[in-house]
């Protein structure tokens, strides 16, 4: 079997794990390993949910902005928000938007925390105050845009027209069947 071919019964998880370990150790991973991992990960979408880039970015943000009990609370908040957004039942486009919301929410929390610790109840230079105010405003804007995008996509999905099929039976009797269009 060639390196880029998969048979129907192959389980790619062991090879994915092996490739990932080898690539993590290497300073510069072999392009063939990168391509093989790409093929295997595309074949096993469950792997992508375990090793998602968005989740990795969120983990880095959480490690940077918290420690101890606060880290536990932030991780719990992310889990609760994912559940409230019904992440596991969401279609792929909505999952991308939910991932984005969770990431920008963490950035907003981080910006709020930095702003409070550096600017609130302290004397700061006007330029410093403007910088932190602009940073906070831009993270708030990104968060609101992400939430609005998810709301818009969900509203559009809810308003898709129903599929109607008209079937004429022998003898001229017509049967109508109607239902939702699901991909």
Secondary structure, DSSP 4 states (H G I P E B T S, - for coil): --TT---TT--THHHHHHHHHHHHH-SS--HHHHHHHHHHHHH-HHHHHHS-HHHHHHHHHHHHH--HHHHHHHHHHHHHHHHHTTGGGS-HHHHHHHHHHHHHHHHHHHHHHHHHHHTTTS---HHHHHHHHHHHHHHHHHHHHHHHHHHHHHHHHHTPPPEEEEEEPTTS-EEEEEE----
